[in-house]
Amino acid sequence: MRLVNPVVRGFAPDPSMIRVGDWYYLATSSFEWFPTIPLFRSRDLVHWEPAGSVDTAAPGGSLLGVPDSGGIWAPALSHADGHFWVVYSIVRSVGTRFFDTETYVCTAPDVGGPWSAPARVSAHGFDPSLFHHEGRHYLLNLQNDCRVGGKRFGGIVLTELEVPTSGGAPDVSRARAVGPTSLLLQRDELVEGPKITVRDGWFYLLLAQGGTGVEHGVLVARSRDLAGPYEVDEVPLMTTRDDPSVALQKAGHGELVQTPGGEWFCAHLASRPVQTPDGPRNPLGRETALQPVEWVDGWPRLAHGGWHPHVEIEVPDVGARPAELVTADAPRGFEGAPGWPWSTLREPPGSWCDTTDPERLRLRGRMGPESLWQQSFLGQRLTEHVATVDVVVEARPRTFTESAGLVLRYNATSYLQLHVTWAEPPGEPQAGQQWVPHGAGRRVLVLEQGHPDGARVRATVDAPDGAVHLRAEIDGAVARFLACPAGGVPRPVGLELDMSELSDDFGPRLRFTGTLAGVSAVDLVDAQLVAEFRGWSLRATPEHPFVRQENVNIPVVT
């Protein structure tokens, strides 16, 4: 049976895959987004469906204030003692030498929950995983050497966790580290994301190598003893650092899984770039892909040879399977919202988000698009480079502090937003709100582009009376916005904008997420403006083969 990568498309990085019985399960990073730790399942490796989320992962149900690309990093899924386990770090400082991490463990009798409250455990850095072996539990971790002048990424360490049981279930609230911490491996280059697989008496340590950009890869080491020493295979299991023409770039962060029939596969992250004058960029973020693996002289190797991931692979045909998760179009309207595939920022939907009517969504405005706190935003992951987003908004802003509309969002410094708001009469300068004479001013559409150097207004036009139809057309590295009265024919607002700035590869700071298309409402004074949205659709066009991937001359890190 043919599989086309990525299997989970659009902002689904750091996959952790396990098999329990006939089902395969996936967990991916969620960073500052809710639902926390999205989960997927499949019987055949090809067709994946949502399996819920670890909805208890954020202590107190909040990630308010975490920086862009902070929050929940690289959850690792496992199964032991009849329960699902997940371990992950919450990163509260991005790009600092401390990272300010907390590591938590949750468990559940079923992948759909209920998940236990997060229990904090001792840890040395981010990217933890749990290894369950002969009735014992071990925590693997990246060691962060945060000292001034330290290497920062100081190797991979292993600590045993003692986890009591209560009523026959693991009680992670009483988990504690026991015995010594062992240093398994140190390398000159960055290695992180440790996962252990046991085969033929060997402990295989899979590592994410070289950071998570174009130099990314999967490195393997092995030992006869869990605590090491580990012998490193200097041939990478997977990477694309040596060839920018490979369709699936940034390949790395792998985990091995064996099928019931004995075949082996590696789940990994990858990205599908678009080409720009500034080099390849990835508005879709990093996605989840699978590759077949064979064992050669005791080492895992890609079954098709070499170390480059393939777009199309063959997987065993297991017959009946569930409905396909990835389709050309995301669900239309707001039916099922705020459940998957909808996401919110730094907190779950609350009283500010009314989804009782499946045809209409009401958002109560709160903070603006650059806030790290209470934003009224509801969006879906962008899964293809060619897409059209439509929505009708009804809003009556009375001041420049109120607005509502359509957003393409990467983070607080990279977004494209077409909002209905208030402005001074034509020709008058911005001078704060003018309440005399009463009603002075006009309702306008403002097209705004968030940027690390400061947001820019790209167009301001009069808004039509009543409900307004807003549209975004995405074509690779280009985005266009259009508008008209509800029921009319959308016409362009402003000029084409650079969609590629909404990517991991733009700006001066570390970025790890992906673009979401959605709606938002803002009310900076009273948090009372209510905007109504209807007619939502996100229509995406899958590209295969990836015609936008060309052989380009970019620096290659070896």
PyMOL commands that set and color helices and strands:
alter all, ss='L'
color gray80, all
select helices_A, chain A and resi 59-61+172-174+499-501
alter helices_A, ss='H'
color red, helices_A
select strands_A, chain A and resi 2-4+16-20+23-27+33-34+38-42+49-53+71-80+83-91+101-108+119-121+129-133+136-145+152-162+165-166+169-170+176-185+191-199+202-209+217-223+231-239+249-258+264-271+274-276+279-281+287-296+299-302+312-314+342-345+353-354+360-364+376-381+386-394+402-411+414-423+442-450+456-462+468-475+478-485+491-492+497-498+516-523+530-540
alter strands_A, ss='S'
color yellow, strands_A
deselect
rebuild
show_as cartoon
